[in-house]
Amino acid sequence: MSASTTGTVRGAIDAAAVRLAAARIDTARLDARVLMAHVMERDQAWLIGHGDEQLPYYARARYEELAARRADREPIAYLTGVREFWSLDLSVTPDTLIPRPDSEALVETALEIAWTDKLRILDLGTGSGCLLLAILTERRCAQGLGIDINEGAVRIAEQNARTLGLSNRARFRAGTWATTSPMAKEERFDLVVSNPPYIPDRDIAGLAPDVRAFEPLGALSGGRDGLEAYREIAAHLQDLIVPDGYFIGEFGLGQDLAVGQILHAAGLQVIGFRADVAGRERCVIARRDD
Ligand SMILES: C[S@@+](CC[C@H](N)C(=O)[O-])C[C@H]1O[C@@H](n2cnc3c(N)ncnc32)[C@H](O)[C@@H]1O
């Protein structure tokens, strides 16, 4: 860094980008810019015209702290507290999985199936509420319930619903797959969606450090073969879905046949699968036929 840029916005970004690159972060410069925009409470466009400005002292200290945490692999979304999903800005914390672009395939599938507005939707393992809230923004008369074992996640999902003006149609509750069964006595759903934990235990150690060390293990770990959550969820679906209602679930690479078998054994008709952008099956669609 030249002496003339020391203390400026651009100088700080350059220094952070070097530090992040040294920590082998592929998106070093982008991350350095995102963190600066966050600290300055501005958007990316602001950075272009203000590179020569001096960074206030408080902003410098905050920026250096965040850059150091990023160098230690803390995900950008946890540092800024926000992640975009389905063009919605969602709050995230270490209690919630960071919503992945891959999961937008589940939302697209749900919207193709959920052609009527007056839907009752259940989201099992709602996390930040991303799936349910994305569907509700597109189906204006639909309403839904999100369930998660993690109470911190439930609070964030509620906060996201409030921010998006969806609190009147989205409810959230702390609970487990198992506690959904008694719930079926109270209400049933036209559509159940879920992105359950599906990573086999043996694969957890090989995950990227950003994921393994920071995202909640309870959102990742699917047990010995990755399918334990699917087995538990499948056992409740007949009770939770109305006749002719649908289940749409996301699963991991190569789990399509096993997930299809689990749902078939639970009495659902497997209608098909949906691939992600790379052409790999990632979503199952099943129907309750009576
Ligand atoms: C893969 S994350 C998905 C989060 C969010 N739906 C998304 O797509 O980003 C799985 C979620 O299931 C929740 N979960 C794990 N075990 C559960 C259980 N037994 N009952 C209810 N929720 C559970 C986790 O806390 C986590 O939020």
The ligand as an SDF file (V2000), in Angstrom:
LIG
                    3D

 27 29  0  0  0  0  0  0  0  0999 V2000
  -30.3090  -27.7670    6.1650 C   0  0  0  0  0  0  0  0  0  0  0  0
  -31.0180  -26.6890    7.3910 S   0  0  0  0  0  0  0  0  0  0  0  0
  -32.2420  -25.8740    6.3940 C   0  0  0  0  0  0  0  0  0  0  0  0
  -32.6170  -24.5060    6.8640 C   0  0  0  0  0  0  0  0  0  0  0  0
  -33.4770  -23.7130    5.8750 C   0  0  0  0  0  0  0  0  0  0  0  0
  -34.7200  -24.4020    5.6100 N   0  0  0  0  0  0  0  0  0  0  0  0
  -32.7060  -23.5120    4.5740 C   0  0  0  0  0  0  0  0  0  0  0  0
  -33.0710  -24.1160    3.5670 O   0  0  0  0  0  0  0  0  0  0  0  0
  -31.7400  -22.7270    4.5890 O   0  0  0  0  0  0  0  0  0  0  0  0
  -31.9500  -27.8540    8.3660 C   0  0  0  0  0  0  0  0  0  0  0  0
  -32.7420  -27.2420    9.5020 C   0  0  0  0  0  0  0  0  0  0  0  0
  -33.3980  -28.3280   10.1960 O   0  0  0  0  0  0  0  0  0  0  0  0
  -33.3660  -28.0570   11.5920 C   0  0  0  0  0  0  0  0  0  0  0  0
  -33.4970  -29.3530   12.3230 N   0  0  0  0  0  0  0  0  0  0  0  0
  -32.5380  -30.2980   12.5170 C   0  0  0  0  0  0  0  0  0  0  0  0
  -33.0370  -31.3360   13.1950 N   0  0  0  0  0  0  0  0  0  0  0  0
  -34.3510  -31.0690   13.4320 C   0  0  0  0  0  0  0  0  0  0  0  0
  -35.4100  -31.7630   14.0920 C   0  0  0  0  0  0  0  0  0  0  0  0
  -35.2140  -32.9730   14.6410 N   0  0  0  0  0  0  0  0  0  0  0  0
  -36.6310  -31.1860   14.1140 N   0  0  0  0  0  0  0  0  0  0  0  0
  -36.8300  -29.9640   13.5590 C   0  0  0  0  0  0  0  0  0  0  0  0
  -35.8640  -29.2410   12.9210 N   0  0  0  0  0  0  0  0  0  0  0  0
  -34.6370  -29.7930   12.8540 C   0  0  0  0  0  0  0  0  0  0  0  0
  -32.0280  -27.3690   11.8230 C   0  0  0  0  0  0  0  0  0  0  0  0
  -32.0120  -26.6360   13.0200 O   0  0  0  0  0  0  0  0  0  0  0  0
  -31.9180  -26.5160   10.5290 C   0  0  0  0  0  0  0  0  0  0  0  0
  -32.4300  -25.2180   10.7430 O   0  0  0  0  0  0  0  0  0  0  0  0
  1  2  1  0
  2  3  1  0
  2 10  1  0
  3  4  1  0
  4  5  1  0
  5  6  1  0
  5  7  1  0
  7  8  2  0
  7  9  1  0
 10 11  1  0
 11 12  1  0
 11 26  1  0
 12 13  1  0
 13 14  1  0
 13 24  1  0
 14 15  1  0
 14 23  1  0
 15 16  2  0
 16 17  1  0
 17 18  1  0
 17 23  2  0
 18 19  1  0
 18 20  2  0
 20 21  1  0
 21 22  2  0
 22 23  1  0
 24 25  1  0
 24 26  1  0
 26 27  1  0
M  CHG  2   2   1   9  -1
M  END
$$$$
